[in-house]
C-alpha cells in the first residue's frame, strides 16, 4: 500500500477496465484512434501508466493464446491416442 492508503501502482482492475474500454471503443471506427496521451487525460492516469496497462493486457492475451494452443495440442494428442486404441 502507498502512504495514502491507495494501491502503489495504477494497474488496478478499475483502471484496466477504463483503458480497455477507451481502446476498444475505437475498434469499429476507421481512420480514428486515441493516443495514449488522450487516454491519459480521459482516465486521469499518467501516460506511462496507460502504456504499462496496455502492455500488461496485451501480454495477458498472448499468454492466454499460448495456453489455449497448448491445450488444443494436448487435446489433439489425447484424441489421437484414443482413436489409435479403439482400432
ABEGO torsion letter per residue (X at the ends): XBAAGBBABABBAAAAAAAAAAAAAAAABBGBBBBAAAAAAAAGBBAAAAAAAAAAAAAAAAAAAAAAAAAAAAAAAAAAAAAAAAX
